[in-house]
Amino acid sequence: MKRKTSFSLGLAFLLLFTIEKLQAEELPLLETKQAINNLRYLANDGKFTYYQRRSGSLLFSTNYKVTEVMKGEIGTSYNITNSEHKINLVLTKDITYHLIYNIRKSYQIFIIPYGKHISKRIGEGVNPKLHLKDQWISYYEPYENTLIFQNIKRSVLSYKIRLKNKKNPYFIPQVIMLSDNTILFTDLNAKGIPGVILFERNSKKLEAVYKADTPYQRIELCRLGNQLYVGEFGLSRLDPGSYISQISTDKFDYLSRKVIYESPYNDIGHIRCKVDPNKLYFVRNNKAQAKKEYYEAAVLDLQSKKVKTLTSLKFVTQITYMDGFLLVPQKGKYYVIHGKNDLTKVDLLERKKTSSSDPGQTSEK
């Protein structure tokens, strides 16, 4: 009798594992002509890519031509991000990727026009972000505890904001530019409690528009058009809970925010709001369904306020945005939750003869 029970339980476990595996495989994998581990940026239509080599070079490939963007020492690692406007790209260069394992490490930051190969150095820091139709860039200097803002076309237009945080050396602020003059960012007070700060550049006035109830919360900011989404996610099981609020930026009033999602559990967050004005993507704690904590990518319909789980991978930690794609990385693979998945058969532009006078370009094989 015990053997039969054991066999039944084993069979049930095997079936459950098989079902979960099949569900995970139903989500399409990103397929590209370039090796995924070398790929650093891929256009949504597949017509150009940026990829790196172990030699430390970053390359730009389009129209059957390959152009070197920049060189680095062996082992140099690059990362490229963009906004939904696709005017500029932000490039970070880590020359000590396999040498220094410091999560406060700063990176060299560059700007590249979208779909081009000429770069412009901006500075050094972490968490670079484009604002106001790619006219401005912000980044954070962790050792100076300072936010830097710089106009991309007119580099003389720049300014700094020093944070008050002295409690958490690993804190990285969230930043949104509502206009050339008005900035929202997150900070920590003397007790480590997070809040949202409004900064007026002309008057240099700082105003705390929101303060969390406990230091065991994390705040995220995401803007799409004239809507601002604010996520508050618990960090402790003693004081759990997650909320997402919506605020209009036309006549900005933080107190007018309305809660569009709430959960009694601690979601991871990583809100992505750039791909669809009617949908918001984030990483959700699915404890309500499984009676144990596991995390999946989910989408919140902003009209019906209904939430739908998109993955069945059990341990999703982030959602990556790239040129209209939304990707879930896991175990060296990238699952596509928004956008095309198979770019191996995309018809590229017709091959053109490479001029021998341009040493920076070679034929791609």
Disulfide bonds with the S-S distance in Angstrom:
Cys222-Cys273 2.11
